Amino acid sequence: METIRKFLQTGALGPVILGASSFALMDVLGDPESISKKSNPLLATYGALSLTFWKSRSDSLQTLREFKLDISSRKPNFPKSLFISDWPFEVAPSFDWLREISGIFPTEVSTGSVQKVFLFPSGVTANIEGDCVSSLSMAERELKSQPKFNLQSNREPNDAQIWAMIREVMLVGRAKAYRAALLLGWGILEALLRRLAFDKNLVDTMPTSPNLLVQKLRSANLISPLMFENIENLRRVRSSVAHGINTPSSGKIEYFLLMTTIRALLVKTRQNSRTKDTDAARSGN
């Protein structure tokens, strides 16, 4: 069961996530109601959900680059594998409804005489016509608007540096300064996510925002749906703490979630390292 609230917070709608291949997604959702004759871009619709796939020269498969929900539809006709429990069947989807259901105040990025566009931290954009939400969308171009840097292994922290950072965060946590520990620990989390991407040769360059990195790791099935949701929740709380907006009362729950996620990523990166060593040994023989 999916929710609009979770979509606004994470930028993912169940299996519908940027970077997913057209074959994998249609295998889960079933046959679309309509599909374009043109294959690049390939447009497919499932009731109130529209998907746009694109294949670049460097890609072997068409991947999801944009998707949109027509919130004004009273009969969304979603496939059974994508039931949305908080769809506004009985209420007018106003801007106040959007703020209440998300628990987040989005940033206004465009305004006109009739239409306004708001951006959520997850990358989801909301189109408002008058006082009603007309659509919610997620597009790769929104995430790629960030400047990029080269992802190079010699610039990343080594194991000793990672563990030194973990010990520092744990000292702060033992002092019950959980929000401060969350700010320090987020750097460890980002470093481990980059290491996971680097080990799998997932990307050559990354945006400065970790949002696209997490999206790519999820679409490549390198992190589970639960870990993806936990990381997005931690990112949102960390941003709130850093900017002094809607900060958690103590941050204790988020701190323990952070440390659990870091441990899980350490296990993943360690497994990848062992696999690479085994493959290197086999090739040497």
N, C-alpha and C positions, 0 to 999 in steps of 0.2 A: 504494500500500500504506500503510495507516494503522496506528498503534500506540496502545495504551492509554497508554504512556509519554508520547507526544506530546500526547495528550488531557489528561492530568493537568497537563502543563506549560503548555499554551496555552489550554485550554478549548474547543478546536475539534476536531472529528472529521471530517477531510477536508472535504467540502462541507457537513456538518452544523454550522452555526454560528448562534448567536443572531442574530436579525434577518433571516435568509434567508426569502424568501417561500415559501409553500406550493407555488405553481406551479413555481418554479425548482427547489426541492429535490426534488419528486416527478418532475420531468422527468429529474433525474440518477439518483435512486434507483429509479425505476420505480413500478409500482402497489403500494401497501401491502398487507400481508396482511389487515389489518382497518382500518376507518375508521369514525368515529362518525357517527351520523345528525345529531347536533347540529353546527352549523357554527361556533359561537363560544362556547366554544373548540372547535377541531377537533382530534380525537385520531386519530393514525395510528400503526400499529405495523409494524415490519419485523423479525420474529423477536425477538431480545432487545433491540432498540432501539425505544423509544416516543417519539413526538414530540407536542408540544402547540403548536398555532398559535392566535393570538389577533389579532383586528382591533379596534383602538380607534376612537373616533369620528374621530380625526385621521388615521388610516391609510387608504390606498386599497386595500391588500392585507393578507391574513392573513400574519403573520410568526411565525417560530419564537420562542417565549418560554421553552420548557423542553424538555429531552430527557434521557432516562435509559437507562442500560445495565444490564440484568439480568446481573450478573457470574456469578451462580450457575448460569446455563444452560450445559449441556455441548453443546448444539446451537443456537448462536445464530441460524443461518439468515439471515445478512446478505445483502443484494443483492450482486451481483458487483462493483459499483462501490464497495463499502465493505468490502473484505477487511481484517481486523485480524490482523496477523501474530503478535502476542504474546498472543492470547487464551488464558486458562488452561484448555486442553482437558484436560491430563493432571495438573494440580496443583490442590490445594485453594486457592482464592484467599484466603489468610490476610492478616492485617494486616501481617505481616512481608514477605509477597510484595508487597504494595502499596507498602511503603516501599522495598523493593529495586528494584522496577521503575520507580518514579518518581524515585528519587534525592533526594526531598524529604521532610522531616518535616512533616506537616500539623498544623494546630491543632485540638485537640479543642474542639468548640463545644457539644456536648450529650452527656450520659451518662445511662444508665438501668441497671436491673438486668440487662437482656439486650442492649439496643441502644445503640450509640454512633455519633455523627456527627462526622466530621472534615472540615475545610475546607482546601483547597489554595490557595496564592496566586493561581492562575489563576481561582478562583471555583468549581472543581469540588468537589462534596461527596461524601463516601464514607460509606455506611451500613454499619456493622459489626454483625452479629448473632452474639453469642458471640465466636468468634475468626475468623469468615469474613466476607469482603466480600460483601454481598448486592447492592449496586447502586452505580453512579456516576452522578451527575446534574449538569446545568448548568442553572441557571435565571436568568432576567433579574432576578428579585427579589433574588438574592444580590448582584448587582452594583449594583443600585439602592439598596441599604441605605446607601450612602455619601451624605454631605451634598452638596448641589449648589451651583454658583455660576453666575452669568450669563456666557455667552460673548459678549463684546463686543469688536469689532475695535479700539476705541480704548484697550483695556487690554492689548493684545497687543504684543510687541516688533516694531519696524519692521525693515526690511532692514539698516540700519546697526547696530542693536543686535544682531541675529542674527549678523552677520559679526564684530562685536567679541567676542561670546561664542565664536565658532568659533576666532578667533585666540588667545583665552585658553586654550582647550582644547588647541590645537595646541602652544602653548608648554609646557604641562604634559606633553603627550605626548612632546615632544622631550627633556624631562628624564627620560624613562622612568618617570615616576610615573603609570603607566597606570590604576591603580585610582582615583586622584584625578581623572584626566581623565575617567574613566567617570562619576563622580558629577557633575562639572560638565557634561559633554556630554549627560547625560540630560535636563537642562532644555531644551536646544536641541531635542532630539528631540520632547519633549512640545509645545513651542511650534509646531513645524512640523506636527505631527499636528493640533493645534487649528486652525492656519491652513488646512490642507487641508479639514477639516470645515466651517469657516466659509465658505470660498470656494464650497463645494458646497451651502451652506444645509442641511447635514445635520441639525443639532440647534440648539436655542435654549438649552438648558441642559445642563451636563455634570456627572457626578459628579467629586468630587475625585480619585478613582482613575482612571488612564488606561485601565484594563482595558476598560470599556464603550466608550470612544471607539475603541480599536483594533478591538474586535469589530464596531462599527458601520461603520467604514471598510472592513473586510474584507467584510462582508455586502453592502455597496454596491459592491463590486469597485473600490474606490478605491485599495486596496493589494493586491499579489499575495499568493498563499499563502506564497511564500518570504519576502517582506518581513514578513508577519504573524508567521511563525515566528521570524524573526530578532529582531523587536522584542520578542516574548514572552520569548525567551531572554535578551536584553539586560536586560529588566525584572527577570527573576529574578536575574541576576547582580548587577545594580545594588542590588537589595534585600539580597542577601547581603553585599555590600561595606558598605553603609550600616549594617547591623546587626551586622557582624562574625561572620557565620555562614557556614561553608563557603566562605570567600572564595577566588577563583582565585589560583594561585601568583604570577602576575605581572600578569594582566589584559591582556597585550599583544594576544592574539588578539581579545578582546572589544573592546578599544579600536579596533582597525582595522575590526572589524565595525560598530562604532558610527559611525565616520567615513564608511564606505561607505554606510550607511543614511541618514545626514544628507545626503550628497551626492545620493542618489537622491530624497529628499524635497524638496530644494531645486529639483531639476529639475522635479518634479511641480508644486510650488506656482508656479514661474515659468511653466510652461506654462498653468496655470489663469489666472494674471494676464494673460497675452497673449490668451487666449481671451476673457476678460471685456472687455479693451480693444477687441478686434475687434468683439465683439457691441455694445458701446456706440457704436462708430464707425458701425456699420451702422444702428443704431436712430436715430442722429443724422441720417443721410442720408435 
